[in-house]
Structure formats: structure tokens, C-alpha cells
Amino acid sequence: MGIIIEIITSPNCVHSPKAVKLLTDLTKKMKGVIVKEVSVITPEGQVMAEEYEIESTPSIAINGRLVFEGLPKKKEMKEMLT
């Protein structure tokens, strides 16, 4: 079974690009991991924000479960993925 990571971002959020880079760097050598960025300004992002009850960006969901709101520390994110 693979891991699907969804990063819900906002174009106005200075931390969103950092979260995308962090997760891309952490997962680039991992097999079976899909990282997907979804902006809250898109219809899909609006549905996800409502579904996950997101209050801030970036927000990160792993396999359909919201695990972080805000920019996670590298160590915390790495622990979630191992």
C-alpha cells in the first residue's frame, strides 16, 4: 500500500512553498509515496479545506487524514513517514 500526501496550500501563504519543498525532499527516495499539492483557491482545494476543516495553510493530510496545520518541523514529518 502506498502513501498519499496532500499538501493544501494558499498562494498568499509564505510557508506553503516551504512545506512543498520539505515533503518533496523527504519523500523523493521513498517508493510508493505520492505528494500532491492542492491550492485552496481551486474547487478541489475548497472541497478539501471544508472536508478537513482546515483553518490555516499549509495543511498536510496523509492517506486522507489531516496530520498537520501549519509548517511541520522536518523531524516531526519524518517520524510520520517512517
C-alpha positions as CSV (number, residue, x, y, z in Angstrom):
1,M,0.0,0.0,0.0
2,G,1.3,3.4,-0.9
3,I,1.2,6.7,1.0
4,I,-0.7,9.7,-0.4
5,I,0.3,13.0,1.0
6,E,-1.8,16.0,0.2
7,I,-0.4,19.5,0.9
8,I,-3.2,22.1,1.0
9,T,-1.6,25.4,0.1
10,S,-2.6,29.0,-0.4
11,P,-0.9,31.4,-2.9
12,N,-0.7,34.1,-0.1
13,C,1.0,31.8,2.4
14,V,4.7,32.2,2.8
15,H,5.0,28.8,4.4
16,S,3.2,26.8,1.7
17,P,6.3,26.6,-0.6
18,K,8.4,25.5,2.3
19,A,6.0,22.7,3.1
20,V,6.0,21.5,-0.5
21,K,9.8,21.5,-0.6
22,L,10.1,19.8,2.7
23,L,7.8,17.0,1.7
24,T,9.3,16.7,-1.8
25,D,12.8,16.4,-0.3
26,L,11.8,13.9,2.4
27,T,9.9,11.6,0.0
28,K,12.0,11.7,-3.2
29,K,13.8,8.5,-2.4
30,M,10.7,6.7,-0.9
31,K,8.9,4.2,-3.0
32,G,5.2,4.2,-3.2
33,V,4.7,7.8,-2.0
34,I,2.7,10.3,-3.9
35,V,2.9,14.0,-2.9
36,K,0.1,16.2,-4.2
37,E,-0.2,20.0,-3.8
38,V,-3.7,21.4,-3.8
39,S,-4.4,25.1,-3.6
40,V,-7.3,26.3,-1.6
41,I,-8.3,28.7,-4.4
42,T,-9.2,25.7,-6.7
43,P,-12.5,23.9,-6.5
44,E,-10.8,20.8,-5.4
45,G,-8.9,22.7,-2.7
46,Q,-12.1,24.3,-1.4
47,V,-13.7,20.9,-1.0
48,M,-10.7,19.6,0.8
49,A,-10.5,22.6,3.1
50,E,-14.1,22.1,4.1
51,E,-13.8,18.3,4.4
52,Y,-10.7,18.6,6.6
53,E,-12.0,21.7,8.4
54,I,-8.7,23.5,7.6
55,E,-8.1,26.8,9.4
56,S,-4.6,27.6,8.1
57,T,-2.2,26.7,5.4
58,P,-0.2,24.8,4.7
59,S,-2.1,21.8,5.9
60,I,-1.0,18.2,5.4
61,A,-3.1,15.1,5.1
62,I,-1.6,11.6,4.9
63,N,-3.9,8.9,3.4
64,G,-7.0,11.0,3.9
65,R,-6.3,12.1,7.5
66,L,-5.3,15.6,8.4
67,V,-2.0,15.4,10.4
68,F,-0.6,19.0,10.4
69,E,-1.9,22.5,10.1
70,G,1.0,24.9,9.6
71,L,4.6,24.2,8.7
72,P,5.8,21.0,10.4
73,K,9.3,20.5,11.6
74,K,11.4,18.2,9.5
75,K,11.9,15.7,12.3
76,E,8.1,15.6,13.0
77,M,7.3,15.0,9.4
78,K,10.0,12.3,9.0
79,E,8.6,10.5,12.0
80,M,5.1,10.5,10.5
81,L,6.5,8.9,7.3
82,T,8.5,6.1,8.9
